[in-house]
Amino acid sequence: DDEGNICSQEINSRTVGIDLPDLRKKEKAILVAGGQRKVEAIRASLLGKYANILVTDQFTAQALLQ
């Protein structure tokens, strides 16, 4: 959701990959994303602490800071 919480436990349980709570514990979790359409999703992932490194463009960074 917009605060970084899992919206659907059913979908999360079917997803192949690292569990989101485990992702929060990693020393480096890199998120690479950009564009106006991605601002809400990027913000949610940062609020949820799923990434601690963000690679993006200047316009997306400015939108996130507002």
Secondary structure, DSSP 8 states (H G I E B T S, - for coil): -TTS--S-HHHHHH--S--HHHHTT-S--EEE--SGGGHHHHHHHHHTTS-SEEE--HHHHHHHH-
